[in-house]
Amino acid sequence: MHLRHLTLADFRSYASAEVPLTPGITTFVGRNGQGKTNLVEAAYYLATLGSHRVAQDGPLVRAGAEQAIVRAAVVRAEREQQLELEINPGRANRGRVGRAALGRPRELLGTLRAVMFAPEDLALVKADPAGRRRFLDELLVARQPRWAGARSDYDKILKQRNALLKTARTAPNRAAVLESLPVWDTHLAQVGANLTYARLRLMQDLQPYLAKAYEQVSDAASDACTTYRSSLHDEVAQAIAAGDVLDVAQIETALHESFARQRTAEVERGLTLVGPHRDDLELRLGDLPAKGYASHGESWSFALGLKLAAFTLLRHDLDTDPVLILDDVFAELDSGRRERLAEMIGDAEQVLITAAVGEDVPPVLVGRTFDVVKGSVRPSGVEDVDQSDRAADEDQA
């Protein structure tokens, strides 16, 4: 799988951009603030409907514009498809495949698959559980796009259940308000059990690839592992932490039991305290949690290992490579990790790299290079018609 062409209109800093792409390695080189990350962010957004930098769509639209458009030609097994996403902050986004308009943007998911590693991913090791849950769920959707619907359903049910709990907290007729809570318990338990089961199976499949990727990138004996920390009641949570993959019915029963045990606390706080939205993916190096104990280099290796493991898992599942995106990564790695990473990704069908300095990218990753300067994207060595004028303006400044 690879991108053959990427078109942007009013996306981030770009009024317009046309970027021809080929299989193999493509590197975008430019100083910070010139727009190189915006290019790969657009490609990743088209694949996942999410940004690695912001949670809302507003910042994706160029200042002064009402909407942004990302369009791409995607080639898989010698078949090309045209994808288009119209980003409308405050309104529904719209997607197209070829000439056909889609009922919902998420119907785009699965046509283009991509794995991105960026400096922000260090938060997978060092920050709060939300990012790790997002990593798991995005990988679920990349493997099987239908999970996007399950995630959306879970979030909607959770919102309704929380609203009911919040109302009951201050209602004089609390018992009457809570009469409908069992209905929301049932809905949330059903969807939550399926989501939790899928995460557990995913972790089981991912772990061997993680151990190997960490060992390769760090050049150290692999002791990287993961543990799923469940919010279910103790007996079940302990079994899951020990590596048991419970079936959907067992998890659904445990969710109902946990709701009952937490009923008083949930009403007092007006929040749902049990479910996959409260779980965590604990990352460990041997017997110690990586968070708080891993060195900076170990943390980078772990975060990078997770993304490389995701790439390898998708490669195995799909019988084709997802697009691999490395955003400003090599500058953060020591020379040894740079070279080992380069060796690991050299055979990927398509790798998109951004770098502030071209020399940061190992020479073995020979490929096409674009210079990115103030929103202008051109092949390296091709003189921009306005380059001398801009240089003069900068000298005067």
N, C-alpha and C positions, 0 to 999 in steps of 0.2 A: 504494500500500500504506500502511495506517495502523493504528495501535492504536485500538480503540474503548473498551476498558476494561482496566485492570490491577488485579489482585488479589494481595495479598501476605499470607502467613501465616507468622509466625516467621522472616521474612527480615531479617537484620541487626538493626536497632533496632525493627522493626515487629512487634508481636504480631499486628496485622492492619491492612490498609489497602485501601480501595476507591477507585480513582481513575478517574473517567470522562474520556475523552479524545476529541478531535475532530481532523479534518484541520487543517492550518495550523500556526501557531506556538502552543506551550504553554510557559510559563515557570514554573519552580518557584523561588520566592524564599524564602530563609531564611538565617539566620546559620550560620556553620560549626559542624558538629556537630549540626545539627538533623535531618538525615536526608534532605536533598534528593538527594544523590548516590546514596543507597541505592535510590531509586525508579528512576532511569535505569539504574543498574547491573543491577537486576532485569530490566528490559526487554532490555538488551543480552545478559545471560546467557541469556535465553530464545531469543534469536536465534542466539547463537554457542556456547553451552555453555561459555563462558569469561568470567572477570571481568577488567576492565581494571586491577584493584587487587591481586588476590591470585591465587596459583597453585593453592591448595587450596580445597576446598569448606567446610572447617570454619568459617572466619570468617563465612561467609554465613548461618549458622544462629544465630538469636537465643540469647543465653546462657540456659542452662537448658532449652532445647528440644532435641528429638531430631532433628527434620527441619524443613525449610522448604519452602513451596509457593509457586510463582509461576504465576499463571494469567492468560491474556490472551485477549481477543477481537480477532482480526486480520481486517481487511477488505482484500480485493484483488479488483479488477474486480467490485465490488458483491457479492462472495461472502464470507460471514463464516465463520471457523473458530475453534473454541475450542481453545487450547493449554494444556497443564498440565505442569509439571515439578516432581517431588518430589525434593528434594535431601537425600541421606542420607549424611553424612560417614562414611567407613569402610565403607560398603556401596554397593551399586549404586543409582544414581539411576534414577528411573522417569518415563517420559513418556507423555502421552496426547494424542491429537488427537480432539476430540469425545468420544465415549464409548469409543473404541477405544484399548486399551492397546498401547503399542509394544514391540517386542522389545528394542530398544536406544534409549537417549535420542537418539543421533545421527540417528535417523529423523525427529526434529523439524526438523532443519536444512533450510533452504530454504523453510519455511512462512512464517517471519518473517525478513526481512533488515534489517539495521541497520548503520550506520556511526557510530562514536563518535569524537569528538575530545575529549581531556581533557588537563589539565596533565601527566599522566604520559607523554603521547606525545612530549614534548620529548626523551625518552630515545631515540626513533627516530634522532635526529641525534647526540646526545651520548654515548650509552651503548654497550654491547657489542653484538656481532652478533645475539645471541639474539632481541632484540626486533624487529629488522628481518626476521629469518627468520620470526618469528611473524606479522608484518604480512603478508608475502607469502602464507604458508600460510592464514591466516584469510581473505584475499581470494580465494584459490583456492577455498576451501570455500564462500564466499558466492556465487561465480559458479556452481560446480558442486559440490553437496554430496557427491558420491561421493568427492571428494578427502579427506574426513574418514576414510574407511576406509583409503585409501592411506597417509595419515600415521600412522594407528594401526598398520598392518602394518609400516611402516618402523621405527617405534619399538620394536616387539616383536622384530623380527629383529635390530636393532642391539643391543638388550639381550642377546640370546642370543649374538651374536658377541663382544661385549665380555666376557661371562662366560667364554667359551672362551679368549680371549686372556689374560685374567687368570689363569685356571687354568694355562695353558701357561707363563706367565712363571716360575712357581716349581716346576713339575712336574719330577721327575727324569726322567720319560719324555716329554719335550716333544714329540718327533717323533710319538709315538703319539697324544698329545692333539690335535695339529694335523692329524691325518689327516682329520678331518671339517670342517676350515676351508673347503676349496673349496666345500662344499655351502652354507655360510652366505655365502660370497662371491657365489655365484650368486644366491641369494635377495635379498641386499642390493643387488646390482647391478641386478637386474631392477626392483625397486620404486624404488630410488634414481634410476635413469635416467628413469623416467616422471615422478617428482616434479621432478627437475631440469629436464627438458624443459618441463613445465607452468609452472614458475617463469620460464623464459626467455621463453616465449610471453606470459606475463602481463606481464612487464616491457616487452616490445615493445608490447603494447596499452596499457599504462598511461602510457608516457613522454609522448605528445602531450598527454594530459590534465594531467599533472604540470606540464609547461612552461607551459601556459596558466593553471593554477590559481596557480602561484607568481607569475607575472607580475601576475595580477589582485589577489592579496591583498597583495603587496608594493609594487605600483605602480612596479615597476622592470623593466627589460628582462630577459627570462627567460634565465638561464644555468643553471637547475637541471636536472640530469640524473642518471641512475643508471648504475652499472656493476656487473655481477654478478661477484664475485670467487670463483672456483671453487677447490676444494681438489684438483682433478684435476691430473695432471702438467702440466708447464709448457707444452708445445706446445698442449694442448687448452685449458688455462686462459687462455692468451693469446688464442686465437681467440674464446673466449666473452667475454672482457673487451672485445674489439674489436667486439662486437655480433653475432657469428655465433650463430644458433640451430641447434645441431646436432640431428640427429634422434635418436630414442630408441636406435636400434641403435648409433650412434656413441658416445653417452654411456655406454651399457652396456659397450662394448668398452673405453673409456677408464677406466671404474671398475675393471674387471678388471686392466688394465695398472697402474693406480695402486696397487691392493692389492698386486700383486707387487713393485712398487718400494718400498713402505713396509713390507713384511712384517717385516723385522728390527726396525724401529723400533716397529711396532705390538705385537709380542710383548714387547719390552723394557718398554713402557709399559702394556701390558694394555688398550689402547684402540684403537678404530677411528679412524684419522686422516684418512680420505678419505670424502667423501660429502656429501649436502646438509645434514647436521647440522653440518658444518664450514665451510659457505660463508657469504658475507656479501653484503649489498646495500650497495655503497658509494654514498653520496650526495655529489654534487659541485656546486659553484658555479663554473662555468667550468673552469679547470684545477686548482682546489684542492679537496681534500676538505672537505666542510662540517664534519665533526668536527674540532674544534681550530682551524678558521680562520673559520668563520661567526660573525658577531656574534650577540648574544642575539636581536635582532629578526629577523635572517636565519634563525636556527635555528627560531624560532617559525613564520616564513613557510614554511619548508621542510616542517616537520612537518604544519602545517595544509594545505599544498599536497598532500602525500601522501594525506591523508584525503579532501580534496575531490576529488582525482583518482579515488580509489577509489569515492566516491559517484557521480561522473559516469560512470565505467566501468560500474558496476552498473546505473545508470539506462539506459544505452545497451543493455546486454545483455538486461535483463529487460523492457524496455518498460514499466516502472513504477518509481517511486522507492522506494528503501529508506528506512526511517525514519532520519532524521539526528539524532544526539544530540550536543549541545554542553554538556559538563560544566564549568561554572565557567571558561569560556574568555575571555569578554569582559573580565574584570578583568585578564587578563594581556596584553591588547593595547592599543596606543596608539590614539588616537581615529581616526586614518586607517585603520588596519587593521580596527577595529571597523566602520566605515561600509562599507568595501569588502566585508568578509565578509557583512554584512547584505544588501548588494545581490546577492551571489552566491547566497544561499540563500533569498531571499524567495519563490521560486516552487516550492520543494520541497513535496511533498504533505503531509509531516508533519515538524516539527522540534520536538524536546524540548530545552529549555534550562534549565540551572540557574544561579542567580546569588545571591551573598550580598546584593547590593544591586540592586534593580530598575533603578536609573538607569544601571547598567553596560550594560544591553541597549539598543542603539540604538532610538530611537522608531519607526523604520520597521518594526521587527519587532512590529507590533501583533498581539496575540492574546490567548488566554486565560491568566490568571495564577492560580497557586495559592500560598498562603502555607504554608510548612512550619515548624512550631514544635513541637519536642520530640516528633517522630513523629506529629503531627497534620497532616493535609493537608486544606486547605479552600480554596474559591475566594476570591480576594482580595475584601475588603469584606464577607465573611460573618463575623459575630462568633461566636467559639467560646464555647460555654456555660461553659467553665471558664477563660476568658481572664482575667477579673478576679481569680479566686482565684490563678491562677499569678502574675499581676503582683504581687499582694500578697505572695505567698511570696517572690518575687525581691526585692522591696523590703526585706522583713524580713531576708533573707540578706545 
